[in-house]
């Protein structure tokens, strides 16, 4: 992957900023799960409002990143891979799966589900664009998803595994944020020849 190809791809070039944003959102999503595991479940109203605000904030910041990156590197070109056609169905699977797990009183499986969904997306995207860093990220998230899945009790109403929540924060939070910074540093935050780096 060269910088020109990365910067012209309308999906790749904003992906790291979006990844960093959602890494923070994902850590914040674990807060009510820690409360649930500690026996202090939030009320449905508070949980719903909190989740909606987090989701809306992530979506709004993604739109900001589109404009920011456009000013940084110029107009987008042709995508190396139609990532929207990949992420759309997979995110729909995640949403439907989440609702199904909530309805069936199995919230402990929500985070393993998302680790597997997002991990699969990054592996496919990384392979399709020959972007090894995203292949690595997807592989780590997928393996973490299987581990976190194995840590859960299977009975309905069981609380999420605390160790599983730690692994979620380590991978969907910390590791994803580190990959985002590394990606932007390599492909976007590069100083023009003879000039200062733009940010």
C-alpha positions as CSV (number, residue, x, y, z in Angstrom):
1,X,0.0,0.0,0.0
2,X,1.5,3.4,-1.0
3,X,0.5,6.7,0.3
4,X,-1.1,8.0,-2.9
5,X,-3.4,5.0,-3.2
6,X,-4.3,5.3,0.5
7,X,-5.1,9.0,0.3
8,X,-7.2,8.7,-2.9
9,X,-9.3,5.9,-1.6
10,X,-12.5,7.5,-0.1
11,X,-12.9,4.8,2.5
12,X,-9.3,4.0,3.5
13,X,-8.2,7.6,4.0
14,X,-10.8,8.3,6.7
15,X,-10.7,4.8,8.2
16,X,-8.0,5.5,10.8
17,X,-9.7,8.6,12.2
18,X,-12.9,6.7,12.3
19,X,-11.2,3.8,13.9
20,X,-9.7,6.0,16.7
21,X,-13.1,7.5,17.3
22,X,-14.9,4.2,17.6
23,X,-12.0,2.8,19.8
24,X,-12.9,5.4,22.4
25,X,-16.6,4.8,21.9
26,X,-16.1,1.1,22.3
27,X,-14.3,1.6,25.7
28,X,-17.2,3.8,26.8
29,X,-19.7,1.1,25.8
30,X,-18.0,-1.3,28.2
31,X,-18.9,1.0,31.2
32,X,-22.5,-0.3,31.7
33,X,-21.3,-3.8,31.1
34,X,-18.9,-3.5,34.0
35,X,-21.8,-2.2,36.1
36,X,-23.9,-5.2,35.0
37,X,-21.1,-7.6,35.9
38,X,-20.8,-5.9,39.3
39,X,-24.5,-6.4,40.0
40,X,-25.4,-2.7,39.5
41,X,-27.3,-2.8,36.2
42,X,-28.3,0.5,34.7
43,X,-32.0,1.2,34.1
44,X,-33.2,0.5,30.5
45,X,-33.8,4.3,30.0
46,X,-30.3,5.3,31.1
47,X,-28.7,2.5,29.1
48,X,-30.7,3.4,26.0
49,X,-29.9,7.1,26.2
50,X,-26.2,6.5,26.9
51,X,-25.9,4.0,24.0
52,X,-27.8,6.4,21.6
53,X,-25.6,9.4,22.6
54,X,-22.4,7.3,22.1
55,X,-23.6,6.0,18.7
56,X,-24.7,9.4,17.5
57,X,-21.4,11.0,18.6
58,X,-19.4,8.3,16.7
59,X,-21.5,8.9,13.5
60,X,-21.2,12.7,13.8
61,X,-17.5,12.6,14.2
62,X,-17.1,10.3,11.2
63,X,-18.7,13.1,9.1
64,X,-16.2,15.6,10.5
65,X,-13.3,13.3,9.6
66,X,-14.5,13.2,6.0
67,X,-14.1,17.0,5.7
68,X,-10.9,17.1,7.7
69,X,-9.1,14.5,5.5
70,X,-10.4,16.1,2.3
71,X,-8.7,19.4,3.4
72,X,-5.6,17.5,4.3
73,X,-5.0,15.4,1.2
74,X,-7.3,16.8,-1.5
75,X,-10.2,15.2,-3.4
76,X,-10.9,11.4,-3.2
77,X,-10.5,9.2,-6.2
78,X,-11.6,5.6,-7.0
79,X,-11.8,3.2,-4.1
80,X,-9.5,0.2,-4.2
81,X,-12.4,-1.9,-2.8
82,X,-16.1,-0.9,-2.3
83,X,-15.8,-1.0,1.5
84,X,-19.4,0.3,1.9
85,X,-20.8,-2.9,0.4
86,X,-18.7,-4.8,3.0
87,X,-19.4,-2.8,6.1
88,X,-23.1,-2.3,5.5
89,X,-24.2,-5.9,5.6
90,X,-21.8,-6.8,8.4
91,X,-22.9,-3.9,10.6
92,X,-26.5,-4.9,9.9
93,X,-25.7,-8.4,11.2
94,X,-24.1,-6.9,14.3
95,X,-27.2,-4.8,15.0
96,X,-29.7,-7.6,14.4
97,X,-27.6,-9.9,16.5
98,X,-27.4,-7.4,19.3
99,X,-31.1,-6.9,19.4
100,X,-31.6,-10.7,19.3
101,X,-29.2,-11.2,22.2
102,X,-30.9,-8.5,24.3
103,X,-34.4,-9.9,23.6
104,X,-33.2,-13.4,24.6
105,X,-31.5,-12.1,27.8
106,X,-28.0,-13.0,26.6
107,X,-26.1,-9.6,26.8
108,X,-22.9,-11.5,27.6
109,X,-22.5,-12.4,23.9
110,X,-22.8,-8.9,22.5
111,X,-19.2,-7.9,22.7
112,X,-17.9,-11.3,21.3
113,X,-20.3,-10.8,18.4
114,X,-19.0,-7.4,17.6
115,X,-15.3,-8.5,17.9
116,X,-16.0,-11.2,15.3
117,X,-18.0,-8.9,13.0
118,X,-15.5,-6.1,13.0
119,X,-12.6,-8.5,12.9
120,X,-14.0,-10.2,9.9
121,X,-14.6,-6.9,8.1
122,X,-11.0,-5.7,8.6
123,X,-9.6,-9.1,7.5
124,X,-11.7,-9.0,4.3
125,X,-10.9,-5.3,3.7
126,X,-7.2,-5.8,4.4
127,X,-7.0,-8.7,2.0
128,X,-9.0,-7.0,-0.7
129,X,-6.7,-3.9,-0.6
130,X,-3.4,-5.7,0.3
131,X,-3.3,-3.6,3.5
132,X,-1.5,-5.9,5.9
133,X,-2.0,-3.7,9.0
134,X,-5.8,-4.1,8.7
135,X,-5.4,-7.8,8.1
136,X,-3.4,-7.9,11.4
137,X,-6.0,-5.8,13.2
138,X,-8.9,-8.0,11.9
139,X,-7.0,-11.2,12.9
140,X,-6.4,-9.9,16.4
141,X,-10.0,-8.9,16.9
142,X,-11.3,-12.2,15.5
143,X,-9.1,-14.2,17.9
144,X,-10.1,-12.0,20.8
145,X,-13.7,-12.5,19.8
146,X,-13.4,-16.3,20.1
147,X,-11.6,-16.0,23.4
148,X,-14.1,-13.6,24.9
149,X,-16.9,-15.9,23.6
150,X,-15.4,-18.9,25.4
151,X,-15.2,-16.9,28.6
152,X,-19.0,-16.3,28.8
153,X,-21.5,-18.3,30.7
154,X,-24.1,-19.7,28.3
155,X,-27.2,-19.5,30.5
156,X,-29.7,-16.7,29.8
157,X,-29.3,-13.7,32.1
158,X,-25.6,-14.4,32.8
159,X,-23.5,-11.3,33.3
160,X,-20.6,-10.5,31.0
161,X,-17.2,-11.9,31.9
162,X,-15.0,-9.2,33.5
163,X,-11.9,-10.7,31.9
164,X,-13.8,-10.6,28.6
165,X,-14.5,-6.9,29.1
166,X,-10.8,-6.3,29.8
167,X,-10.0,-8.1,26.5
168,X,-12.6,-6.0,24.7
169,X,-11.0,-2.8,26.0
170,X,-7.5,-4.0,25.2
171,X,-8.4,-4.9,21.6
172,X,-11.4,-2.9,20.4
173,X,-10.1,0.0,22.4
174,X,-6.3,0.2,23.0
175,X,-5.1,-1.9,20.0
176,X,-7.5,-0.4,17.5
177,X,-6.5,3.1,18.7
178,X,-2.8,2.2,18.3
179,X,-3.4,0.9,14.8
180,X,-5.3,4.1,13.9
181,X,-2.4,6.3,15.0
182,X,0.2,4.1,13.2
183,X,-1.9,4.3,10.0
184,X,-2.4,8.0,10.1
185,X,1.2,8.6,11.0
186,X,2.4,6.6,8.0
187,X,-0.1,7.7,5.3
188,X,-1.5,11.1,6.3
189,X,0.7,12.9,8.7
190,X,3.7,13.2,6.4
191,X,5.5,16.5,5.9
192,X,5.6,17.8,2.3
193,X,9.1,18.0,0.9
194,X,10.9,21.0,2.3
195,X,7.9,21.9,4.4
196,X,6.3,21.4,7.8
197,X,4.0,18.5,8.4
198,X,0.3,19.3,8.1
199,X,-2.2,18.2,10.8
